[in-house]
Amino acid sequence: MSVPLPPLPTPATRAHHAWVRPVAQASLWLSLLLTLYFVLQALLLWPLQNLPLWHLVESEVQRQHVHSLIWLLAHPVGASMIAALLCLVSSVASWGLLRERRWGLWSFVALLLLSALTNFAIAWWLDVFMRDLIPFLADDPGLLQELQLNRWLITLTVVGMSFLFLGLQGWLGWRLLRPDIRTRFH
């Protein structure tokens, strides 16, 4: 009489949605760290904005019409706190995604798309900043032309990266909203 062989153990199949949890955890920790960073930055800038040197730089920027920096230098604490608030909103959305809440899924996807579009606004601001700054860096027409060419190369690179991130973040948002993933959220 022979004893039947026990069934061979099958390797555990990984769920096709298992990638959502690590993405949510990484996003949560990164958002929390950035929130903390911007709050600390605001606390450091608070006393600095009252120094005479700060006011000197601020007035020189206004006198030279460097429009891309005027508001940032006038409101450094406010700008840092706005960034901290946006990172905190991202933390809450990531936490909702991690806890598999429907509001977390939809807010995470909305923030993905909003941040992808914000990259284009940052590219525009960077171009304006470089356009404002280049005349102060070059007094030679040859150097001025070279710096303008570099400005265009940097702007095209940043805009190209913005399109790349728009595609990647759009794909991630589309993947998160597929029915097999959405059914897990309540």
Long-range contacts (C-beta under 8 A, 24 or more apart in sequence): 16-180, 17-180, 17-181, 17-184, 20-97, 20-176, 20-181, 20-184, 21-98, 23-97, 23-172, 24-94, 24-95, 24-97, 24-98, 24-108, 25-94, 25-98, 27-90, 27-94, 27-97, 27-108, 28-91, 28-94, 28-95, 28-98, 31-87, 31-88, 31-90, 31-91, 31-94, 32-87, 32-91, 34-83, 34-84, 34-87, 34-90, 35-84, 35-87, 35-88, 35-91, 38-80, 38-81, 38-83, 38-84, 38-87, 39-80, 39-81, 39-84, 41-80, 42-76, 42-77, 42-80, 42-81, 42-84, 45-76, 45-77, 45-80, 46-77, 48-76, 49-76, 49-77, 64-136, 65-132, 66-132, 66-133, 67-128, 67-132, 68-125, 68-128, 68-129, 68-132, 69-129, 69-132, 90-115, 97-176, 100-184, 100-185, 100-186, 101-185, 101-186, 102-185, 102-186, 104-185, 105-176, 105-177, 105-181, 105-182, 105-185, 108-176, 109-173, 109-176, 109-177, 112-169, 112-170, 112-172, 112-173, 113-169, 113-170, 113-173, 115-169, 116-162, 116-165, 116-166, 116-169, 116-170, 117-166, 119-158, 119-161, 119-162, 119-165, 119-166, 120-159, 120-162, 120-166, 122-158, 122-162, 123-155, 123-158, 123-159, 123-162, 126-154, 126-155, 126-158, 127-151, 127-154, 127-155, 127-158, 130-154, 130-155
